[in-house]
Every structure is written in structure tokens, then in C-alpha cells.
Amino acid sequence: MRRTLHLSVLTAACSTFVVLAPLGAHTLLAQQARTAHGLRDLAAYTGQAVTAWGIPGLALAVVKDDSIVFAQGFGVRKLGDAAPVTPRTLFAIGSCTKAFTAAALAMLVDSGKLAWDDPVTQYLKGFQLYDPYVTRELTVRDLLTHRSGLMRGDALWYATPYDRDEVLRRIRYLKPSWSFRSRYGYQNIMFLAAGQLVPAVTGMSWDDFVQRRLFAPLGMSATTTSVTALARTADVATPHERVAGKVQPVAWRNLDNIGPAGAINSNVLDMAQWLRLQLGTGAYRGARLISPAGMKEMHAPQTLIPLDSITERLRPSTHFLAYGLGWSLADYRGRKLVSHGGAIDGFRALVGLVPEERLGVVVLSNGGELGRALTNALFLRVVDAYLGGAPTDWSAELFRVRNDQMARDSADEAKQEHARVAGTKPTLDLAAYAGSYQNEMYGAVTVTLEQGALVMRFGPSYTGDLSHWHFDTFKAKWRDPEEGWDLVAFTLNAEGKIDHLRWPGLGDFARLAQAADSARTPP
């Protein structure tokens, strides 16, 4: 849940060019990269950035005028292992998946199986949100545009045992954070609902549909929708995060239950074919997969996003930010940018397009949160190279932004520590806090007394040791070090008994009847 970032500088940075054919392709692609306008220094620039940012590995590909003009790997798949990242190395692409889900629905719109402005309840029987009005009015378009009025609710799917159907059933308990269609608010579960429209109208799972209708026609033979398929290849990146002050490998996260929002795994060569489809306005090698109207709809602004202070300062030529259907949109130096980032445990990704220039870039990294802004920096570096003029050192600019944010995070943590009230103790004996607590949306939390200390459990992945913070607030230090820690508070009723566990970000978990708490110490 809570993760604290710190700066790390690594020294390993080897690079590997893609081999496209048995003989000579290595040399040919390198020559293309050297002679392409503005890309002469891209390999050196990227390699230096990977080292400076402390990223274990990264792969980058550039498509221009329907051809791959650059594809290269940098660094290693796993720290401590010499195996290099190549253009065929698989990474999780996270939320870059969302554009594939939008494309799948565009295909269904093209075939007349649904329409963008149809009500969701026309196809998903039993679908329900907290507000009956929103349930009734929510459209297919709304699912893809982050304007449902709901905050994220990601703890409903992240590391929980709930499958796709159960996640969608429980979303009815998530209260709106603002009014329907009034503002942009990122929401993964709406994209899950969008993906579930596919089986509702075709009888085919979302996974099978994108495999047959997108991956196969595009020749994306290495791309998968589940981590369970990764065992078929050895060229797979290991995710990394900064944990306890050190960059180290972490486990791959299974995202099957939120698949349409973020579960695709791919490499830059496969993703280059996806770029070609997008830049080809829905056509690939002479075959039309998506209508021009469908492509135009996906790349058109649907929800406005306020300009943030960093964008205003670093990109004064950017006048608007918006969200399309599965894509983020902006203007930059007189051109329209169509892009999307991806972030999941240990991985960061970015897919970016400049349609007017027939230019596309994909960046995949296994450096986790340390590399979030580097993917953007490399995209903008390539865009600047093709647009001409003196290039901005985006790696240096965004490196400073990242470090400033990390400093603010550390300051916030220090401020929270300073606000801790010393000399307090829990109101009750520790045994009184043990029990079962229930939230209608997120499910059960159990607190047990084990060897004189409290242990909190939530789902199969979260087990935390509780230590007293102040008053009736405890610090849950998760045994999976990647997850960091959280503060949870217990509240008492008028009788002086524990009635709720309060978990910021998730809400209140009601204490179940004492009769249900028959065993406070597990066998």
C-alpha cells in the first residue's frame, strides 16, 4: 500500500540491438538508427539515462512512416544476473492495456454489436453502481473516459482473491467522490467493466478476443494477457522496486482479475506493430482492423484534464490535456500527442504517438517507481528530435522532478512522524483489539493476538505486524516489504468496546459480533 521512494544510482548498463533476420539485420537496424533524423545519439543518451536514474533495464522502439527505425535494449533483465534486456524481452505494460480494450470495443462498434453511447446495463445485466442514476445513465463511452465520478477503489482488485465478476459486483459499494461526468478521475474498474462487455456480446472472453482480433493479425506473437503465460519464454524482465532503501527484484503481480485495465505483457517489437496500427488509422499492412471513424473517436478528447504546474512550467507549448477512449491527449509544439503510461509492481511503460508525423515510441522498463518519469523523458526526446530545434534534456529535467517529489515524500513522512503523540498507550488490552472486521466492499480484515503482539490480515497477500503508534492507532508493517506500511485506527463505542477498524483510503471495517471472534490466537 504505502511505498517510500529513495534515490539510487546503479552502474550496470549494457545494451542489445534487435536482430530482425538471421544475417545482417543487426547492422542494418543500427545503421537506420544512426542515419534517422535526430536519432544519432539516442542509444548513448538512453544508456546514460538508464544508469543515472538507477533503472535495471529498459527497452525502446521508434516507428516512423510505418517502419521500425530504432529498437534496442539497455541494462539487464534482473539485478545480479548478466542476461541483457533485448527488444524481445517481455515487460508488463500496465495501463497501456487500456487502449487495447478501447480498440476491442471499437471493433464491436464497427460490427454493430454495440454503440458508444449505449447504456452499460443494456449488456451487463446486474451491473450496479452506488448511485442509481449513474447506474442507469452510464454509457459504454463513460467506461473508457474516467468520468464516472468514482475514485479508484483499487484495493478491491489489487492482491485480492476476487475474480472479475466479483470485483464488478462489489463496485456498487464504492461511493462517488464527485458528481457524474463533472471531472476527470482515474478509475481502473470501469475499464474492467468495458472489457466484460466483450463476452457479453460475443461469448468470447476479453483475453481471447484481443488475442485473436488484435495480437494475431498484428503478429504480436509474444504478447500475453496473463502472467501465467510467461513460462513459455526465457526472455522476461524481472520487476524491481526500491525496498528498504535498496533497488531489488520483486514478484510479478497477477492481474487476471483486472485484466482489461492493465494485464498485458509485451516487448517493444510487438508493441511497434501496435504503433503501426495506430499510426495507420486502423489499417495494418493493407488490412483494415478498425474503421477510421473508430480510430478518430478513440483519439478525440472526451474528458478535459486540468493542466498541472509541472506541465505548465516544463512544457509551455502545451495548452490542453484530455482523455480520449483509452488514450491521454495533449498538444506539444503545435502537434497533437496521443499517449498512455503504464505502472504496476516493478514496471513502468509508455506508448506515445505523434499522428501528424507518423511517429510512435514505446518505452518499457523494469525499474518500478524509480523510472516512471524516464519513460516520458525518452518519448519527448524522440519527439523533439523529429520536430527539430535545440532538444531539451528531458532526462535531466524530469530527473530533478522525480527527486523533488521523493524529497517531498520524505518530508511528508517526517511530518507524520512528528505529529505522533509520544507517551500514549492503547485504551484497552491488546486482546480486546483482536477480532474480525468487515467492509461490504473490500471484505474481511482479521486481527489476531500472536505471541503477545497483534497481527492484521487482509486477503491472501497482506499480513502485517501491528505496533502501537499513538492512542488507538497502530502501524501495520506489511511482511511483504514491497508493500511498506499503513496506519490503522480502532474506534470505541459508547460502551468502551472496539466497534470499527478504520483504514485510511479503504474506509471503516465494522467489528463483527464477539461470538464470531471465538479464537483470537490461531492454532
C-alpha positions as CSV (number, residue, x, y, z in Angstrom):
1,M,0.0,0.0,0.0
2,R,2.3,2.8,1.2
3,R,5.7,2.9,-0.6
4,T,8.5,5.3,0.1
5,L,11.0,6.1,-2.7
6,H,14.6,7.0,-2.3
7,L,17.3,7.8,-4.8
8,S,19.6,5.0,-6.1
9,V,22.3,5.2,-8.8
10,L,23.3,1.9,-10.4
11,T,26.2,1.3,-12.6
12,A,25.3,-1.6,-14.8
13,A,24.1,-0.6,-18.3
14,C,24.6,-2.9,-21.2
15,S,22.6,-2.7,-24.4
16,T,21.5,-5.1,-27.1
17,F,20.3,-4.3,-30.6
18,V,17.4,-6.3,-32.0
19,V,18.1,-9.0,-34.6
20,L,15.4,-8.9,-37.2
21,A,16.8,-11.5,-39.6
22,P,19.4,-14.3,-39.5
23,L,22.0,-12.2,-41.3
24,G,22.8,-8.5,-41.4
25,A,19.8,-7.2,-39.6
26,H,21.7,-6.2,-36.5
27,T,23.9,-3.9,-38.7
28,L,21.1,-2.7,-40.8
29,L,19.0,-1.5,-37.8
30,A,22.0,0.1,-36.2
31,Q,22.6,2.0,-39.5
32,Q,19.0,3.1,-39.7
33,A,19.2,4.4,-36.1
34,R,22.3,6.4,-36.9
35,T,21.1,7.9,-40.1
36,A,17.5,8.6,-39.0
37,H,17.0,12.3,-38.4
38,G,17.7,13.2,-34.8
39,L,18.3,9.6,-33.6
40,R,22.1,9.6,-33.9
41,D,22.6,10.0,-30.2
42,L,19.5,8.2,-28.9
43,A,21.3,5.0,-27.9
44,A,24.0,6.8,-26.0
45,Y,21.5,9.2,-24.4
46,T,19.2,6.4,-23.3
47,G,22.1,4.3,-21.9
48,Q,23.3,7.3,-19.8
49,A,19.8,8.0,-18.6
50,V,19.3,4.3,-17.5
51,T,22.5,4.5,-15.5
52,A,21.7,7.9,-14.0
53,W,18.2,7.0,-13.0
54,G,19.2,3.7,-11.4
55,I,17.0,1.6,-13.7
56,P,18.0,-2.1,-14.0
57,G,16.7,-2.4,-17.6
58,L,14.8,-0.7,-20.3
59,A,13.8,-1.3,-24.0
60,L,12.8,1.4,-26.5
61,A,11.5,1.3,-30.1
62,V,10.7,4.0,-32.5
63,V,8.3,3.7,-35.5
64,K,8.5,6.3,-38.3
65,D,6.5,6.2,-41.5
66,D,5.3,2.7,-40.9
67,S,8.9,1.3,-40.3
68,I,10.8,0.4,-37.1
69,V,13.7,2.8,-37.2
70,F,15.1,2.1,-33.8
71,A,14.7,-0.9,-31.4
72,Q,17.2,-1.5,-28.6
73,G,17.5,-2.9,-25.1
74,F,19.5,-1.4,-22.3
75,G,20.7,-2.8,-19.0
76,V,19.8,-6.2,-17.5
77,R,16.6,-8.2,-17.0
78,K,17.5,-8.8,-13.4
79,L,20.0,-7.2,-11.0
80,G,22.7,-9.6,-10.2
81,D,22.2,-11.5,-13.5
82,A,24.1,-10.7,-16.6
83,A,21.3,-11.5,-19.0
84,P,20.7,-8.3,-21.0
85,V,17.4,-6.7,-22.0
86,T,16.8,-7.1,-25.7
87,P,14.0,-5.8,-27.9
88,R,12.3,-9.1,-27.4
89,T,12.3,-9.0,-23.6
90,L,8.8,-9.1,-22.1
91,F,7.7,-6.5,-19.7
92,A,4.3,-5.7,-18.1
93,I,2.8,-2.7,-19.9
94,G,0.2,-1.9,-17.1
95,S,-2.4,0.6,-18.1
96,C,-1.1,0.8,-21.7
97,T,-3.5,-2.1,-21.9
98,K,-6.5,0.3,-21.7
99,A,-6.0,1.3,-25.4
100,F,-6.3,-2.4,-26.4
101,T,-9.6,-2.6,-24.6
102,A,-10.9,0.6,-26.3
103,A,-9.8,-0.9,-29.6
104,A,-11.7,-4.1,-28.9
105,L,-14.9,-2.1,-28.3
106,A,-14.3,0.0,-31.4
107,M,-14.3,-3.3,-33.4
108,L,-17.6,-4.2,-31.8
109,V,-19.0,-0.8,-32.6
110,D,-17.8,-1.3,-36.2
111,S,-19.6,-4.6,-36.4
112,G,-22.8,-3.2,-34.9
113,K,-22.8,-5.2,-31.7
114,L,-22.9,-2.1,-29.5
115,A,-22.7,1.7,-29.7
116,W,-20.5,4.1,-27.8
117,D,-23.5,5.8,-26.2
118,D,-25.5,2.6,-25.3
119,P,-26.2,2.2,-21.6
120,V,-23.9,-0.3,-19.9
121,T,-26.8,-2.1,-18.3
122,Q,-28.1,-3.0,-21.7
123,Y,-25.3,-5.5,-21.9
124,L,-24.1,-6.2,-18.3
125,K,-27.1,-7.5,-16.5
126,G,-27.0,-6.8,-12.8
127,F,-24.3,-4.1,-13.2
128,Q,-24.9,-1.6,-10.4
129,L,-23.2,1.5,-9.0
130,Y,-23.8,3.3,-5.7
131,D,-25.9,6.0,-7.3
132,P,-29.0,4.5,-9.2
133,Y,-29.0,7.5,-11.5
134,V,-25.4,6.8,-12.6
135,T,-26.2,3.1,-12.9
136,R,-29.0,4.0,-15.3
137,E,-27.1,6.6,-17.3
138,L,-23.6,5.2,-17.5
139,T,-22.7,4.5,-21.2
140,V,-20.0,2.5,-22.9
141,R,-18.2,5.7,-23.7
142,D,-18.2,6.6,-19.9
143,L,-16.4,3.4,-19.1
144,L,-13.4,4.5,-21.2
145,T,-13.1,8.1,-20.2
146,H,-12.5,8.3,-16.4
147,R,-15.6,10.5,-15.7
148,S,-17.8,8.1,-13.7
149,G,-17.4,10.2,-10.5
150,L,-15.7,7.3,-8.7
151,M,-12.3,7.4,-7.0
152,R,-10.0,4.5,-7.8
153,G,-11.1,1.7,-5.4
154,D,-8.0,-0.3,-6.4
155,A,-7.8,-2.2,-3.1
156,L,-10.9,-4.1,-4.4
157,W,-8.8,-5.9,-7.0
158,Y,-5.1,-5.4,-6.1
159,A,-3.8,-8.6,-4.5
160,T,-7.4,-9.8,-3.6
161,P,-9.0,-13.2,-4.3
162,Y,-11.9,-11.7,-6.1
163,D,-12.4,-12.6,-9.8
164,R,-13.6,-10.2,-12.5
165,D,-17.3,-10.8,-11.8
166,E,-16.9,-10.3,-8.0
167,V,-14.9,-7.1,-8.5
168,L,-17.7,-5.7,-10.6
169,R,-20.4,-6.9,-8.2
170,R,-18.7,-5.1,-5.3
171,I,-18.1,-1.8,-7.1
172,R,-21.7,-0.9,-6.2
173,Y,-20.5,-0.1,-2.7
174,L,-17.9,2.5,-3.8
175,K,-19.4,5.9,-3.0
176,P,-18.9,8.7,-5.6
177,S,-16.2,11.2,-4.9
178,W,-17.7,13.9,-7.2
179,S,-20.7,14.2,-9.5
180,F,-21.1,12.1,-12.6
181,R,-19.3,13.5,-15.7
182,S,-18.2,16.6,-13.8
183,R,-14.4,15.9,-13.8
184,Y,-11.6,13.6,-14.6
185,G,-10.9,10.8,-12.1
186,Y,-8.8,7.8,-12.9
187,Q,-10.7,4.6,-12.5
188,N,-9.4,1.1,-13.4
189,I,-12.6,-0.9,-12.5
190,M,-14.6,1.0,-15.2
191,F,-12.1,-0.5,-17.8
192,L,-12.8,-3.9,-16.3
193,A,-16.5,-3.3,-17.0
194,A,-15.6,-2.3,-20.5
195,G,-13.7,-5.5,-21.0
196,Q,-16.6,-7.5,-19.7
197,L,-18.8,-6.1,-22.5
198,V,-16.8,-8.3,-24.9
199,P,-18.0,-11.7,-23.5
200,A,-21.5,-10.2,-23.0
201,V,-21.9,-9.5,-26.7
202,T,-19.6,-12.1,-28.3
203,G,-19.4,-15.0,-25.9
204,M,-15.6,-14.8,-26.1
205,S,-13.5,-13.7,-23.2
206,W,-11.7,-10.3,-23.4
207,D,-8.4,-12.3,-23.4
208,D,-9.4,-14.5,-26.3
209,F,-10.8,-11.5,-28.2
210,V,-7.7,-9.3,-28.1
211,Q,-5.6,-12.3,-28.8
212,R,-7.5,-13.3,-32.0
213,R,-8.6,-9.9,-33.2
214,L,-5.6,-7.8,-32.3
215,F,-2.4,-9.7,-31.3
216,A,-2.7,-12.4,-34.1
217,P,-3.4,-10.0,-37.0
218,L,-0.6,-7.7,-35.9
219,G,1.9,-10.5,-35.5
220,M,2.3,-9.8,-31.7
221,S,3.1,-13.5,-31.1
222,A,5.0,-12.9,-27.8
223,T,2.3,-10.7,-26.2
224,T,0.1,-12.2,-23.5
225,T,-2.8,-11.1,-21.2
226,S,-1.7,-13.1,-18.1
227,V,1.5,-13.7,-16.1
228,T,0.6,-17.4,-16.2
229,A,1.7,-17.4,-19.9
230,L,5.2,-16.1,-19.2
231,A,6.6,-19.5,-18.5
232,R,6.8,-20.1,-22.3
233,T,9.7,-17.8,-22.8
234,A,13.0,-17.2,-21.1
235,D,13.4,-13.6,-22.3
236,V,11.4,-12.0,-19.5
237,A,12.3,-9.0,-17.4
238,T,12.1,-9.2,-13.6
239,P,10.3,-6.3,-11.9
240,H,12.2,-4.2,-9.4
241,E,11.3,-1.6,-6.8
242,R,13.2,0.3,-4.1
243,V,12.5,-1.6,-0.9
244,A,14.1,-0.7,2.4
245,G,16.5,1.7,0.8
246,K,17.7,-0.7,-2.0
247,V,16.6,-1.5,-5.5
248,Q,15.7,-5.2,-5.6
249,P,13.7,-7.7,-7.5
250,V,10.0,-8.1,-6.6
251,A,7.4,-10.6,-7.6
252,W,5.4,-10.4,-10.8
253,R,1.8,-9.2,-9.9
254,N,-1.0,-11.4,-11.3
255,L,-3.6,-9.0,-12.7
256,D,-6.1,-11.5,-14.2
257,N,-9.0,-10.0,-12.1
258,I,-8.5,-6.6,-13.6
259,G,-7.2,-7.8,-17.0
260,P,-8.8,-5.3,-19.4
261,A,-7.4,-2.4,-17.4
262,G,-3.8,-3.4,-17.2
263,A,-2.8,-7.1,-17.6
264,I,-1.0,-7.2,-21.0
265,N,2.7,-8.2,-21.2
266,S,4.7,-7.4,-24.3
267,N,8.0,-6.4,-25.8
268,V,9.0,-3.4,-27.9
269,L,9.0,-5.3,-31.2
270,D,5.4,-6.5,-30.7
271,M,4.3,-3.1,-29.4
272,A,5.9,-1.5,-32.5
273,Q,3.2,-3.3,-34.6
274,W,0.6,-1.8,-32.3
275,L,2.1,1.6,-33.0
276,R,1.9,0.9,-36.8
277,L,-1.8,0.1,-36.4
278,Q,-2.5,3.3,-34.6
279,L,-0.5,5.5,-37.0
280,G,-2.1,3.7,-39.9
281,T,-5.6,4.9,-38.7
282,G,-6.7,1.3,-38.0
283,A,-5.0,-0.4,-41.0
284,Y,-2.0,-2.7,-40.8
285,R,-0.2,-4.0,-43.9
286,G,-3.1,-3.2,-46.1
287,A,-5.7,-4.9,-43.9
288,R,-8.2,-2.8,-42.0
289,L,-8.8,-3.8,-38.4
290,I,-10.6,-0.7,-37.1
291,S,-12.6,1.9,-39.1
292,P,-11.2,5.4,-39.5
293,A,-14.3,6.6,-37.5
294,G,-13.4,4.3,-34.6
295,M,-9.8,5.5,-34.6
296,K,-10.9,9.1,-34.7
297,E,-13.2,8.5,-31.8
298,M,-10.5,6.9,-29.6
299,H,-8.1,9.8,-30.3
300,A,-10.6,12.6,-29.7
301,P,-10.8,14.5,-26.4
302,Q,-13.7,13.2,-24.3
303,T,-12.8,14.4,-20.7
304,L,-10.7,17.5,-20.0
305,I,-7.9,17.3,-17.5
306,P,-6.6,20.4,-15.7
307,L,-3.0,21.4,-16.6
308,D,-0.7,20.6,-13.7
309,S,2.0,23.0,-12.6
310,I,4.9,20.8,-13.7
311,T,3.5,20.6,-17.3
312,E,2.9,24.4,-17.3
313,R,6.5,25.0,-16.2
314,L,8.3,22.5,-18.4
315,R,6.1,22.4,-21.4
316,P,4.8,26.0,-22.1
317,S,3.7,25.0,-25.6
318,T,1.1,22.6,-24.1
319,H,-2.3,24.3,-23.8
320,F,-4.6,21.3,-23.0
321,L,-4.7,17.9,-21.5
322,A,-7.5,15.5,-22.1
323,Y,-8.5,11.8,-22.1
324,G,-9.9,10.1,-25.1
325,L,-11.0,6.5,-25.2
326,G,-8.2,4.6,-23.6
327,W,-5.7,7.3,-24.5
328,S,-4.3,10.5,-23.0
329,L,-4.2,13.6,-25.3
330,A,-2.2,16.8,-25.3
331,D,-0.7,19.4,-27.6
332,Y,3.0,19.9,-27.8
333,R,5.0,22.3,-30.1
334,G,2.0,22.6,-32.3
335,R,1.4,18.8,-32.6
336,K,-1.1,16.5,-31.0
337,L,0.3,13.8,-28.7
338,V,-1.6,10.6,-28.1
339,S,-0.1,8.5,-25.4
340,H,-0.6,6.4,-22.3
341,G,1.5,5.3,-19.4
342,G,1.6,2.1,-17.5
343,A,2.5,1.3,-13.9
344,I,2.3,-1.9,-12.0
345,D,4.6,-3.5,-9.4
346,G,8.2,-3.1,-10.7
347,F,7.4,-1.9,-14.2
348,R,6.7,1.4,-16.0
349,A,5.8,1.8,-19.6
350,L,4.8,4.5,-22.1
351,V,3.3,4.3,-25.6
352,G,3.3,7.6,-27.4
353,L,2.2,8.8,-30.9
354,V,2.5,11.9,-32.9
355,P,0.0,11.1,-35.6
356,E,0.8,14.1,-37.9
357,E,4.4,13.0,-38.1
358,R,3.6,9.3,-38.4
359,L,5.8,8.9,-35.4
360,G,5.4,6.4,-32.5
361,V,7.5,5.5,-29.5
362,V,7.3,2.7,-26.9
363,V,9.4,2.6,-23.7
364,L,9.3,-0.4,-21.3
365,S,11.3,-0.5,-18.1
366,N,11.7,-2.8,-15.1
367,G,12.8,-0.1,-12.6
368,G,9.4,0.4,-10.9
369,E,8.6,3.8,-9.5
370,L,12.2,5.0,-10.0
371,G,11.6,5.0,-13.7
372,R,8.1,6.5,-14.0
373,A,9.2,9.8,-15.5
374,L,12.1,8.4,-17.5
375,T,9.6,6.8,-20.0
376,N,8.1,10.3,-20.6
377,A,11.6,11.8,-20.9
378,L,12.6,9.4,-23.7
379,F,9.4,9.9,-25.5
380,L,9.7,13.7,-25.5
381,R,13.4,13.3,-26.5
382,V,12.4,11.4,-29.6
383,V,9.6,13.8,-30.5
384,D,12.0,16.8,-30.2
385,A,14.5,15.1,-32.4
386,Y,12.0,14.8,-35.2
387,L,10.4,18.2,-34.8
388,G,13.8,19.8,-34.9
389,G,15.3,22.7,-33.0
390,A,17.5,22.5,-29.9
391,P,16.5,19.4,-27.9
392,T,15.6,19.7,-24.3
393,D,17.5,17.4,-21.9
394,W,14.3,15.8,-20.7
395,S,16.1,13.1,-18.7
396,A,17.8,15.8,-16.6
397,E,14.6,17.9,-16.3
398,L,12.4,15.0,-15.2
399,F,15.2,13.5,-13.0
400,R,15.0,16.7,-11.0
401,V,11.2,16.5,-10.8
402,R,11.5,12.9,-9.6
403,N,14.0,13.8,-6.9
404,D,11.9,16.8,-5.8
405,Q,8.9,14.5,-5.4
406,M,10.9,12.0,-3.5
407,A,12.1,14.8,-1.2
408,R,8.5,15.9,-0.6
409,D,7.5,12.3,0.1
410,S,10.3,12.0,2.7
411,A,9.2,15.3,4.2
412,D,5.6,14.2,4.5
413,E,6.7,11.0,6.2
414,A,8.8,13.0,8.7
415,K,5.9,15.4,9.3
416,Q,3.7,12.4,10.0
417,E,6.3,11.1,12.4
418,H,6.5,14.5,14.1
419,A,2.7,14.5,14.6
420,R,2.9,11.3,16.5
421,V,1.9,11.9,20.1
422,A,4.5,10.4,22.5
423,G,3.7,8.8,25.8
424,T,0.3,7.4,24.9
425,K,-0.9,3.9,25.1
426,P,-3.8,1.8,23.8
427,T,-7.1,2.3,25.6
428,L,-7.6,-1.4,26.1
429,D,-5.5,-4.5,26.5
430,L,-4.2,-5.8,23.1
431,A,-6.5,-8.9,23.3
432,A,-9.5,-6.6,23.0
433,Y,-8.5,-5.4,19.5
434,A,-8.3,-9.0,18.2
435,G,-11.3,-10.0,16.1
436,S,-12.9,-10.0,12.7
437,Y,-13.8,-6.8,10.9
438,Q,-16.0,-6.5,7.8
439,N,-16.3,-3.9,5.0
440,E,-19.1,-4.6,2.5
441,M,-16.9,-3.5,-0.4
442,Y,-13.5,-4.8,0.4
443,G,-14.3,-7.8,2.6
444,A,-12.8,-9.1,5.8
445,V,-9.8,-8.0,7.9
446,T,-8.8,-10.2,10.8
447,V,-6.7,-9.1,13.8
448,T,-5.2,-11.8,16.0
449,L,-3.1,-11.8,19.1
450,E,0.0,-13.9,18.4
451,Q,2.8,-14.2,21.0
452,G,1.8,-11.0,22.7
453,A,1.6,-8.9,19.5
454,L,-1.2,-8.0,17.1
455,V,-1.2,-9.3,13.5
456,M,-3.5,-7.9,10.8
457,R,-4.5,-9.9,7.7
458,F,-6.3,-8.7,4.6
459,G,-6.8,-11.1,1.7
460,P,-4.1,-13.6,0.7
461,S,-1.3,-11.1,0.3
462,Y,-1.4,-8.6,3.2
463,T,-0.2,-9.8,6.6
464,G,1.1,-7.0,8.8
465,D,2.6,-6.8,12.3
466,L,0.8,-4.1,14.3
467,S,2.9,-1.8,16.6
468,H,1.4,0.9,18.7
469,W,1.6,4.4,17.1
470,H,-0.4,6.6,19.5
471,F,-3.7,6.3,21.3
472,D,-5.7,3.6,19.4
473,T,-3.8,3.9,16.2
474,F,-1.4,1.2,15.1
475,K,1.3,1.0,12.4
476,A,0.8,-2.1,10.2
477,K,4.2,-3.1,8.8
478,W,3.5,-5.5,6.0
479,R,5.6,-8.7,5.9
480,D,5.9,-8.2,2.2
481,P,8.5,-5.4,2.3
482,E,7.4,-4.1,-1.1
483,E,4.1,-3.0,0.4
484,G,5.6,-0.8,3.1
485,W,3.3,0.2,5.9
486,D,-0.1,1.7,6.8
487,L,-1.7,3.3,9.8
488,V,-4.9,1.8,11.0
489,A,-7.1,3.1,13.9
490,F,-9.6,1.4,16.1
491,T,-12.7,3.2,17.4
492,L,-14.7,2.6,20.5
493,N,-18.4,2.7,21.0
494,A,-20.3,4.2,24.0
495,E,-19.7,1.0,26.0
496,G,-16.0,1.3,25.6
497,K,-15.7,-1.6,23.2
498,I,-14.0,-1.7,19.9
499,D,-16.6,-1.3,17.1
500,H,-14.6,-0.4,14.0
501,L,-11.2,-0.6,12.4
502,R,-10.5,2.5,10.3
503,W,-8.1,2.1,7.3
504,P,-7.4,5.4,5.5
505,G,-8.1,5.0,1.8
506,L,-10.3,2.0,2.3
507,G,-12.7,3.2,5.0
508,D,-14.3,1.6,8.1
509,F,-14.4,-2.1,8.8
510,A,-17.2,-3.0,11.3
511,R,-16.3,-5.3,14.2
512,L,-18.3,-8.5,13.9
513,A,-20.2,-9.8,16.9
514,Q,-18.0,-11.1,19.7
515,A,-19.4,-14.6,19.2
516,A,-17.7,-14.6,15.8
517,D,-14.3,-14.0,17.5
518,S,-14.1,-17.4,19.1
519,A,-10.4,-17.8,18.5
520,R,-8.1,-14.8,19.0
521,T,-5.0,-16.9,18.8
522,P,-4.8,-19.2,15.7
523,P,-3.9,-22.8,16.2
